[in-house]
Each structure stands twice: as C-alpha cells, then as structure tokens.
Amino acid sequence: MTQTTSEPLPLDAQLCFSLYSTTIAINRLYKPMLDSLGVTYPQYLVLSTLWEKDGQTISAIADRLALEPSTITPLMKRLEAAGFVSRQRNPNDERQVQVFLTAKGKALRREASCLTDALLENSGLKVEEMIALNDQVQRLRGALGGKS
C-alpha cells in the first residue's frame, strides 16, 4: 500500500489501530473467563509461558513476553500468593529466581482452554484461518524488530 499524499490514513485503514482495537476486543472477550479462573490477562501470559516450559527464571519469562523483569516480579508475587506458582532461588546461581508451577497452576491449563475455544467461536474463523492470521502477525512483529 503506497500513500502518495501527506494526509494521514483514516483510523480504520491503519494496521496499528486494527491490531490495537482487536487486542482490546480479545481482552474483553477473555475477561469474564479469566475472572472466573482467578487470574488477570498478564498473569495468564506468565502462566502460558510456564506451561510451555516450567522452571524458567524471571528474566527468561520477561524476555519471552517482551517485558522488563521488574514488570514480571509483581505478577509473580500475586500468582504465588494465589497458589499457582512457587519461586525458588537457583541453587547454581543465587542471583536467579526460578518459577515453578504448582499443582494448582498446572491444573489451570486445562481450564484455560476455554479462552481459545471462545476466540475461535466468536471470531467466525476456522482453525486454519486463525493459525494463518497468527503466522502473519508474528512475521510482521519479527520484521519490525520484535521477538519472533
């Protein structure tokens, strides 16, 4: 798409706005389900990272989510207080804190599948279409210098 004038694009023609407003819509869809699970969306992202690989350090989780470790630490404290994770000093490097899922945190994974189901159902997209869209967004993020 080539813009030949110096006029700004209308909002709905701006990809950044489409992505932003879609993120808000997804968060609205997820909120009641996350509330019933007892977690916020950022906490869900942290748990998702641990469901991929348990026992990660705070820094590794922050890197995976493209956030600062100082942003992750308060989330971790709340997740630990709720019984979803436990934090332990790395015995090989006392400066590192590793995070492990508890039984309650592992069990939440099954319950959280309702999020994906709701997104698919409400989007009207087929699984293959959702995967293709996600791939495109990830390629864009990578091209713009984000983690791919």
Order of alpha helices (4+ residues) and beta strands (2+ residues): alpha-alpha-beta-alpha-alpha-beta-beta-alpha-alpha-alpha
